[in-house]
Amino acid sequence: MTSLQDMPQVQNCAVDSCSYNAEHHCHAGAITVGGDHAHCGTFVEISFRGGLDRNGLVGACHRSDCVHNDKLECHAPGVQVGPGTDAADCLTYEAR
């Protein structure tokens, strides 16, 4: 299992409508990536901002077909989130 220190950071989030986004930085404790096109499952669009005072991490990745995925954990040096197939997708996703 990956320790908290080894989890990759969300280096940039271009989804301004997400309530965890503050100035293109993700402030969720950890995001989950999954679905049929590497969707950010932590994306939430509500009327207020939330999160922590640090950049978010990638807690889990359900895309086992990604080159950065090892046992459902992301091992990319960092992750970019932005519009793709949906409003909030992992843009770092790369098929094996």
Backbone as CSV, one residue per row, in Angstrom:
resi,resn,N_x,N_y,N_z,CA_x,CA_y,CA_z,C_x,C_y,C_z
1,MET,0.838,-1.179,0.000,0.000,0.000,0.000,0.886,1.248,0.000
2,THR,0.488,2.243,-0.746,1.217,3.503,-0.837,0.985,4.325,0.423
3,SER,2.048,4.930,0.935,1.886,5.795,2.100,1.441,7.180,1.634
4,LEU,0.942,7.972,2.543,0.450,9.308,2.233,1.528,10.150,1.556
5,GLN,2.778,10.019,1.982,3.875,10.787,1.404,4.149,10.399,-0.041
6,ASP,3.795,9.166,-0.429,4.072,8.668,-1.774,2.929,8.916,-2.759
7,MET,1.793,9.366,-2.276,0.654,9.587,-3.155,0.925,10.795,-4.043
8,PRO,0.632,10.692,-5.344,0.888,11.827,-6.230,-0.056,12.987,-5.953
9,GLN,0.459,14.194,-6.136,-0.348,15.395,-5.967,-1.136,15.692,-7.228
10,VAL,-2.279,16.312,-7.040,-2.993,16.906,-8.159,-2.292,18.241,-8.391
11,GLN,-1.477,18.310,-9.421,-0.653,19.487,-9.665,-1.437,20.660,-10.218
12,ASN,-2.507,20.364,-10.936,-3.306,21.423,-11.525,-4.721,20.905,-11.743
13,CYS,-5.695,21.752,-11.472,-7.083,21.422,-11.762,-7.693,22.585,-12.538
14,ALA,-8.074,22.324,-13.761,-8.653,23.347,-14.629,-10.177,23.389,-14.553
15,VAL,-10.756,22.705,-13.572,-12.216,22.647,-13.440,-12.653,23.694,-12.415
16,ASP,-12.823,24.922,-12.883,-13.149,26.035,-11.993,-14.458,25.841,-11.242
17,SER,-15.392,25.076,-11.803,-16.691,24.889,-11.160,-16.657,23.900,-10.003
18,CYS,-15.546,23.183,-9.806,-15.465,22.231,-8.706,-15.290,22.969,-7.383
19,SER,-16.016,22.550,-6.385,-15.966,23.215,-5.079,-14.658,22.981,-4.337
20,TYR,-13.848,22.025,-4.791,-12.523,21.807,-4.200,-11.443,22.629,-4.894
21,ASN,-11.781,23.315,-5.977,-10.807,24.068,-6.755,-10.677,25.486,-6.216
22,ALA,-9.440,25.892,-5.952,-9.143,27.275,-5.565,-7.915,27.708,-6.359
23,GLU,-8.133,28.593,-7.299,-7.053,29.112,-8.145,-6.286,27.997,-8.847
24,HIS,-7.015,27.047,-9.380,-6.487,25.911,-10.157,-5.701,24.904,-9.320
25,HIS,-5.914,24.931,-8.027,-5.325,23.934,-7.140,-6.451,23.142,-6.488
26,CYS,-6.282,21.819,-6.462,-7.262,20.941,-5.841,-7.024,20.920,-4.333
27,HIS,-8.092,21.108,-3.573,-7.974,21.099,-2.121,-8.763,19.967,-1.470
28,ALA,-9.122,18.955,-2.270,-9.728,17.744,-1.700,-8.624,16.991,-0.962
29,GLY,-8.966,16.268,0.070,-7.963,15.467,0.764,-7.297,14.495,-0.191
30,ALA,-8.111,13.793,-0.958,-7.614,12.865,-1.971,-8.740,12.630,-2.974
31,ILE,-8.383,12.527,-4.241,-9.377,12.260,-5.265,-9.363,10.777,-5.634
32,THR,-10.466,10.339,-6.217,-10.569,8.996,-6.781,-10.801,9.143,-8.272
33,VAL,-10.038,8.406,-9.059,-10.189,8.413,-10.510,-10.808,7.082,-10.919
34,GLY,-11.793,7.129,-11.803,-12.422,5.891,-12.232,-13.366,6.105,-13.380
35,GLY,-14.271,5.190,-13.549,-15.232,5.276,-14.635,-14.645,4.788,-15.943
36,ASP,-15.392,4.981,-17.005,-14.958,4.459,-18.300,-14.029,5.397,-19.058
37,HIS,-13.693,6.541,-18.481,-12.782,7.468,-19.154,-11.947,8.288,-18.161
38,ALA,-11.576,7.707,-17.048,-10.706,8.340,-16.044,-11.318,9.609,-15.466
39,HIS,-12.547,9.534,-15.067,-13.272,10.660,-14.472,-12.818,10.900,-13.035
40,CYS,-12.713,12.168,-12.642,-12.430,12.510,-11.247,-13.719,12.306,-10.462
41,GLY,-13.779,11.247,-9.689,-14.971,10.909,-8.925,-15.205,11.805,-7.723
42,THR,-14.263,12.677,-7.425,-14.380,13.583,-6.283,-14.959,14.928,-6.696
43,PHE,-15.071,15.170,-7.986,-15.641,16.422,-8.507,-17.011,16.663,-7.918
44,VAL,-17.208,17.858,-7.379,-18.509,18.242,-6.841,-18.731,19.723,-7.155
45,GLU,-19.904,20.015,-7.643,-20.254,21.383,-8.011,-21.408,21.830,-7.117
46,ILE,-21.061,22.549,-6.041,-22.064,23.072,-5.119,-21.776,24.551,-4.887
47,SER,-22.575,25.222,-4.099,-22.521,26.680,-3.996,-21.417,27.227,-3.093
48,PHE,-20.622,26.377,-2.474,-19.551,26.888,-1.623,-18.272,26.110,-1.857
49,ARG,-17.159,26.684,-1.425,-15.837,26.052,-1.574,-15.517,25.260,-0.320
50,GLY,-14.772,24.180,-0.503,-14.400,23.341,0.623,-13.010,22.785,0.429
51,GLY,-12.616,21.931,1.331,-11.338,21.255,1.218,-10.345,21.678,2.266
52,LEU,-9.113,21.243,2.061,-8.022,21.464,3.004,-7.116,22.602,2.538
53,ASP,-6.190,23.004,3.385,-5.236,24.066,3.046,-3.970,23.498,2.416
54,ARG,-4.126,22.482,1.580,-2.986,21.899,0.864,-3.502,21.311,-0.433
55,ASN,-2.591,20.976,-1.341,-2.995,20.370,-2.606,-3.517,18.956,-2.378
56,GLY,-4.528,18.600,-3.172,-5.107,17.272,-3.096,-4.163,16.203,-3.624
57,LEU,-4.411,14.993,-3.236,-3.620,13.835,-3.645,-4.510,12.883,-4.428
58,VAL,-3.906,11.895,-5.077,-4.681,10.847,-5.729,-4.754,9.678,-4.760
59,GLY,-5.922,9.454,-4.214,-6.100,8.404,-3.221,-6.285,7.031,-3.831
60,ALA,-7.028,6.964,-4.938,-7.281,5.682,-5.593,-7.516,5.910,-7.071
61,CYS,-7.109,4.935,-7.853,-7.384,4.953,-9.291,-7.964,3.608,-9.682
62,HIS,-9.186,3.639,-10.178,-9.862,2.418,-10.577,-9.615,2.062,-12.036
63,ARG,-8.752,2.827,-12.712,-8.435,2.558,-14.122,-7.203,1.667,-14.201
64,SER,-7.409,0.370,-14.055,-6.292,-0.577,-14.046,-5.575,-0.650,-15.385
65,ASP,-6.177,-0.085,-16.444,-5.542,-0.086,-17.759,-4.624,1.122,-17.980
66,CYS,-4.411,1.939,-16.963,-3.531,3.104,-17.073,-2.083,2.705,-16.784
67,VAL,-1.149,3.261,-17.523,0.272,2.929,-17.329,0.778,3.343,-15.947
68,HIS,0.110,4.284,-15.303,0.543,4.768,-13.984,-0.072,3.983,-12.832
69,ASN,-0.957,3.036,-13.151,-1.700,2.302,-12.136,-0.977,1.010,-11.767
70,ASP,-0.773,0.822,-10.466,-0.224,-0.426,-9.948,-1.077,-0.831,-8.756
71,LYS,-1.826,-1.890,-8.903,-2.699,-2.391,-7.842,-3.707,-1.336,-7.383
72,LEU,-4.258,-0.605,-8.355,-5.283,0.427,-8.150,-4.761,1.685,-7.456
73,GLU,-3.450,1.869,-7.471,-2.852,3.084,-6.924,-2.055,3.782,-8.013
74,CYS,-2.145,5.096,-8.027,-1.482,5.900,-9.044,-0.025,6.118,-8.673
75,HIS,0.849,5.925,-9.662,2.282,6.136,-9.450,2.841,7.172,-10.414
76,ALA,1.970,8.026,-10.958,2.429,9.138,-11.793,3.136,10.147,-10.888
77,PRO,4.092,10.891,-11.420,4.767,11.908,-10.593,3.813,12.994,-10.115
78,GLY,2.782,13.249,-10.855,1.764,14.239,-10.519,0.615,14.083,-11.500
79,VAL,-0.518,14.677,-11.187,-1.721,14.488,-11.988,-2.308,15.846,-12.367
80,GLN,-2.814,15.905,-13.585,-3.547,17.072,-14.081,-5.014,16.676,-14.203
81,VAL,-5.912,17.541,-13.755,-7.345,17.298,-13.877,-7.941,18.434,-14.695
82,GLY,-8.835,18.093,-15.604,-9.470,19.119,-16.429,-10.557,18.529,-17.293
83,PRO,-11.152,19.366,-18.133,-12.202,18.887,-19.024,-11.667,17.866,-20.016
84,GLY,-12.386,16.805,-20.165,-12.073,15.748,-21.133,-13.395,15.277,-21.682
85,THR,-13.699,14.001,-21.503,-15.010,13.482,-21.879,-16.084,14.102,-20.985
86,ASP,-15.761,14.294,-19.710,-16.634,14.980,-18.751,-15.958,16.272,-18.310
87,ALA,-16.604,16.998,-17.421,-16.058,18.264,-16.929,-14.770,18.080,-16.149
88,ALA,-14.624,16.928,-15.472,-13.458,16.701,-14.615,-12.893,15.306,-14.865
89,ASP,-11.833,15.250,-15.641,-11.184,13.974,-15.952,-9.711,14.037,-15.590
90,CYS,-9.124,12.879,-15.339,-7.683,12.795,-15.121,-7.017,12.894,-16.494
91,LEU,-6.355,13.998,-16.752,-5.702,14.219,-18.042,-4.354,13.536,-18.113
92,THR,-3.896,12.979,-16.994,-2.631,12.249,-16.941,-2.828,10.784,-17.349
93,TYR,-4.074,10.331,-17.359,-4.393,8.954,-17.753,-3.748,8.635,-19.103
94,GLU,-3.122,7.464,-19.166,-2.509,6.981,-20.412,-2.727,5.475,-20.471
95,ALA,-3.400,5.035,-21.520,-3.673,3.605,-21.666,-2.381,2.817,-21.846
96,ARG,-2.371,1.601,-21.325,-1.190,0.719,-21.490,-1.049,0.318,-22.937
